[in-house]
Amino acid sequence: MCGPGTEMAAKIELAGLKPFASGGNRLCFVNPDNAEQCIKVPRPGFSAAEKRRRKGLPKSLKPLSSFDDNLQEFRQLNAIHRRLGSEVRALVPRCYGLVPTDLGRGIVTDLVTDADGRISISLKQYLWENGLDTALQSGLEDFRRRWLALAVPSRDLLLHNLVVKQTLAGTLQLLVIDGLGWSDLLPMAALFDALARRKVQRKLSNLDTRIEALLTAKREGAPWGYHGYLAPDARRPDNDRQ
């Protein structure tokens, strides 16, 4: 689970390194001090202050912390691991706290890698390259069962926010690396288990719809899109990608 809310003291230098992935708001680096960890930092122009500045009223009146993706993820991961315990580690990376870096404050989490040490690819990329093969069908079935049993709080389960870990046994394990926590202003699902499971079931059904939509797009020759692709050379979990 996440460490204490205070940041680690030493500033981590990331500016000379190449991120292995870029999302809508953040860049992802391999931790130069620990190759088994990932550090997410804001993309240039996407700090909490800059994001709030671009919002109109009344959203611009919200506290600055509500625009801080790393702080929000820190809080969500802390709450999820504290409430659901060790079982959720098969579905959600662990978090090790917030750290100062030369690119802004970062959040440190597990780096999800395959059995061969390469950084795991997104569900979106796996589907695009391999289709809904037998191994993925089995991995998805196991993911759905575990996710529903624990009623893990999340926003929509987007294909680029799930990664597919290829295990030593040759099976596929799916983990959610972003978009955690209920999105409701008043998250009643946090108080009522039955409501939480209904919401989770709906999100899992929507995930199946997204999978079919992507496979249809691939068959029809539609473009890949923007997020969720890791080039082969970006999958090496080292820090010499200058």
C-alpha positions in Angstrom: 0.0 0.0 0.0 1.0 3.6 -0.2 3.6 5.0 2.1 3.1 8.1 4.3 1.6 11.2 2.8 4.9 13.1 3.2 7.2 13.2 0.3 10.6 11.5 0.3 13.4 14.0 0.8 15.8 13.5 -2.1 14.8 15.0 -5.5 14.9 12.5 -8.3 16.3 13.6 -11.6 14.2 12.5 -14.6 14.8 15.3 -17.2 17.7 13.5 -18.8 15.7 10.3 -19.2 13.1 9.3 -21.8 9.7 8.4 -20.5 8.5 4.9 -21.5 4.9 6.1 -21.9 2.9 9.3 -22.1 -0.8 9.6 -21.1 -3.2 12.5 -21.5 -1.8 14.4 -18.5 1.3 12.5 -17.3 4.6 11.0 -18.3 5.7 7.6 -17.0 9.4 6.9 -16.2 11.2 3.9 -14.8 12.5 5.0 -11.4 16.2 5.6 -11.8 16.7 4.4 -8.2 14.6 1.2 -8.5 14.0 -0.4 -11.9 10.9 -2.3 -10.4 9.1 1.0 -9.9 7.4 3.6 -12.1 7.3 7.4 -11.5 4.4 9.4 -13.0 4.9 13.1 -13.3 2.8 15.9 -15.0 3.3 16.5 -18.7 4.5 20.0 -19.5 1.5 22.3 -19.4 -0.5 19.9 -17.2 0.4 20.9 -13.7 -2.5 21.2 -11.2 -2.2 25.0 -11.4 -2.2 25.1 -15.2 -5.1 22.7 -15.5 -7.2 24.8 -13.1 -6.3 28.0 -15.0 -7.8 26.5 -18.2 -11.2 25.8 -16.5 -14.0 28.2 -16.5 -16.4 28.9 -13.6 -17.5 27.2 -11.4 -14.8 24.4 -11.9 -12.0 26.9 -11.5 -13.2 27.5 -7.9 -12.4 24.0 -6.9 -9.3 23.5 -4.6 -6.0 23.1 -6.4 -5.6 19.6 -5.0 -8.6 18.4 -7.0 -6.6 19.0 -10.2 -3.5 17.2 -9.0 -3.6 13.7 -10.7 -0.8 12.3 -8.6 -2.3 13.4 -5.3 -5.7 12.0 -6.3 -4.1 8.7 -7.3 -2.1 8.6 -4.1 -5.3 9.0 -2.1 -7.2 6.4 -4.1 -4.5 3.8 -4.0 -4.0 4.3 -0.3 -7.7 3.8 0.3 -8.0 0.8 -2.0 -5.1 -1.1 -0.5 -6.0 -0.2 3.1 -9.6 -1.4 2.6 -9.2 -4.4 0.3 -5.9 -5.8 1.6 -3.4 -8.1 -0.1 -6.0 -9.6 -2.5 -6.2 -6.4 -4.6 -2.5 -6.5 -5.3 -3.2 -8.9 -8.2 -5.4 -6.2 -9.8 -3.9 -2.8 -8.8 -0.2 -1.8 -8.4 1.1 -0.9 -5.0 2.1 2.7 -4.3 5.2 3.9 -2.5 4.4 7.6 -2.0 4.9 11.0 -3.5 8.4 12.2 -4.5 9.9 15.5 -5.6 11.5 15.3 -9.0 13.1 17.9 -11.4 9.9 17.6 -13.5 7.5 18.2 -10.6 6.0 16.0 -7.9 5.7 12.4 -8.9 3.9 9.3 -7.6 5.9 6.1 -7.3 4.1 2.8 -8.0 4.9 -0.8 -9.1 6.2 -1.0 -12.6 4.2 -3.9 -14.2 6.5 -6.1 -16.2 6.2 -9.5 -17.9 8.0 -12.6 -16.8 10.9 -11.8 -19.2 11.4 -8.4 -17.6 9.8 -6.2 -20.3 7.3 -3.6 -19.4 3.8 -5.0 -19.9 1.7 -3.6 -22.7 -1.8 -2.2 -22.5 -4.9 -4.2 -23.1 -5.6 -2.0 -26.1 -2.2 -2.9 -27.6 -2.6 -6.6 -26.8 -6.0 -6.7 -28.5 -4.7 -4.8 -31.5 -1.7 -7.1 -32.0 -3.2 -10.5 -30.9 -6.9 -10.2 -30.9 -9.1 -11.8 -28.3 -7.1 -15.0 -28.1 -7.6 -17.9 -25.7 -5.0 -16.7 -23.2 -6.6 -13.2 -23.0 -10.1 -14.6 -22.7 -8.9 -16.6 -19.7 -7.1 -13.6 -18.2 -10.2 -11.4 -18.7 -12.5 -14.0 -17.1 -10.2 -14.1 -14.0 -10.0 -10.3 -13.9 -13.7 -9.9 -14.1 -14.3 -12.4 -11.3 -11.7 -10.8 -8.9 -12.7 -7.2 -9.8 -16.4 -7.9 -9.1 -15.7 -9.9 -5.9 -13.7 -7.1 -4.4 -15.9 -4.3 -5.9 -12.8 -2.2 -6.7 -13.8 1.4 -7.1 -12.9 2.9 -10.5 -14.0 5.2 -13.2 -14.7 3.8 -16.6 -12.3 0.9 -17.4 -10.5 2.2 -20.5 -8.5 -0.2 -22.6 -5.3 1.9 -22.3 -5.6 2.0 -18.5 -5.4 -1.8 -18.2 -2.1 -3.7 -18.7 -1.6 -7.3 -19.6 1.1 -9.0 -17.6 2.5 -12.2 -19.1 3.4 -14.4 -16.1 6.1 -17.1 -15.7 3.3 -19.7 -16.0 2.4 -18.4 -19.4 -0.9 -17.0 -18.3 -2.1 -13.4 -18.6 -2.8 -11.2 -15.6 -4.7 -7.9 -16.1 -4.0 -4.9 -13.8 -5.6 -1.4 -13.7 -2.9 1.3 -13.6 -5.1 4.4 -13.8 -8.7 5.7 -13.4 -9.2 4.3 -9.9 -11.8 5.6 -7.4 -15.4 6.4 -7.7 -16.1 9.5 -9.9 -19.3 10.5 -8.1 -19.4 13.7 -6.3 -21.0 11.8 -3.4 -19.7 8.3 -3.7 -22.6 6.4 -2.1 -21.1 3.1 -3.5 -18.4 3.5 -0.9 -21.1 3.0 1.8 -23.2 0.3 0.2 -21.7 -3.0 -1.1 -24.7 -3.9 -3.2 -24.5 -0.5 -5.0 -20.8 -0.9 -5.4 -21.2 -4.3 -7.1 -23.9 -3.0 -9.5 -21.6 -0.1 -10.5 -18.7 -2.5 -11.0 -20.8 -4.9 -13.1 -21.9 -2.0 -15.3 -18.3 -0.9 -15.8 -17.2 -4.5 -16.6 -20.0 -4.7 -19.2 -18.8 -1.4 -20.7 -15.3 -2.8 -20.8 -16.6 -5.7 -22.9 -18.3 -3.2 -25.3 -15.0 -1.3 -25.7 -13.1 -4.5 -26.5 -15.6 -5.4 -29.2 -15.5 -1.8 -30.6 -11.7 -1.9 -30.8 -11.7 -5.3 -32.5 -14.3 -4.0 -35.0 -12.2 -0.9 -35.7 -9.2 -3.1 -36.4 -11.2 -5.3 -38.8 -12.5 -2.3 -40.6 -9.0 -0.7 -41.0 -9.7 2.2 -38.6 -6.6 4.0 -37.1 -5.1 3.0 -33.8 -5.8 6.1 -31.9 -3.6 8.1 -29.5 -2.9 6.3 -26.2 -1.8 2.9 -25.0 1.0 1.9 -27.4 4.5 0.9 -26.2 7.2 0.5 -28.9 9.4 -2.5 -28.5 12.5 -0.4 -27.5 10.4 1.4 -24.8 9.5 -1.9 -23.1 13.0 -2.4 -21.6 12.8 -1.5 -17.9 16.2 0.3 -17.8 17.2 3.9 -17.7 19.6 4.2 -20.7 16.9 5.4 -23.1 18.4 8.8 -23.6 
